[in-house]
């Protein structure tokens, strides 16, 4: 079973490959997805890493509040997305 990990406060210059390399010492990285602005295509400074469950917990514990690219990372288990309400 896999777990999705939220990675926040990433430098805008971070690449999916760099994030994969950061997490890979803790186990098998299944997927990395960095979020970008849909209008500008510019990085939004956060993303998601998918790893096997027990390895994900180790990575979260080891990497939360560590420095990466001059920024302090926020790493925790991703919460399910809540539906947005439409405002008119």
C-alpha positions in Angstrom: 0.0 0.0 0.0 1.3 3.5 -0.8 1.0 6.8 0.9 0.9 10.3 -0.5 3.2 12.8 1.1 2.7 16.6 1.0 6.0 18.6 0.5 5.6 22.3 1.0 7.9 25.3 0.9 9.9 23.9 -2.0 12.1 26.4 -3.9 10.5 27.4 -7.2 13.5 26.0 -9.0 13.1 22.5 -7.6 12.6 19.7 -10.2 10.8 16.4 -9.8 14.1 14.6 -10.2 15.7 16.6 -7.3 12.7 15.8 -5.1 12.9 12.1 -6.1 16.6 12.1 -5.1 15.8 13.7 -1.8 13.3 11.1 -0.8 14.9 8.0 -2.4 17.3 7.2 0.5 14.2 6.4 2.6 12.6 3.9 0.2 11.0 3.4 -3.2 9.6 6.6 -4.6 6.6 5.6 -6.8 5.7 9.1 -8.1 6.6 12.8 -7.7 4.3 15.6 -8.8 5.2 19.2 -8.4 2.3 21.6 -8.7 2.4 24.5 -11.1 0.1 27.4 -11.8 -2.2 26.4 -14.6 -2.3 29.9 -16.1 1.4 30.8 -15.9 3.0 27.4 -15.7 5.2 28.7 -12.8 6.0 26.4 -9.9 3.7 27.0 -6.8 6.3 25.8 -4.2 4.7 22.5 -3.2 4.1 19.0 -4.5 3.4 15.4 -3.6 5.5 12.3 -3.3 4.1 8.8 -3.4 6.0 6.1 -1.5 5.3 2.7 0.1 3.5 3.1 3.4 6.2 2.3 6.1 8.9 4.0 4.1 6.8 7.1 3.7 6.5 7.5 7.5 10.3 7.3 7.8 10.7 10.0 5.0 8.2 12.3 6.7 9.9 12.0 10.0 13.4 12.5 8.6 12.7 15.3 6.1 10.1 17.6 7.9 11.8 20.9 8.9 15.0 20.2 7.0 16.7 22.6 4.6 16.4 22.1 0.8 17.5 24.7 -1.7 17.8 27.3 1.1 14.2 26.7 2.3 12.8 24.8 5.3 10.6 22.0 4.0 7.2 21.1 5.4 6.7 17.4 5.0 3.6 15.5 6.2 1.0 13.0 5.1 -1.2 14.4 2.4 -4.8 14.9 3.4 -7.6 14.0 0.9 -8.7 17.0 -1.1 -11.9 18.6 0.1 -14.3 19.7 -2.6 -14.4 23.5 -3.2 -17.7 25.4 -3.0 -18.6 27.6 -5.9 -18.9 31.3 -5.2 -21.0 33.4 -7.5 
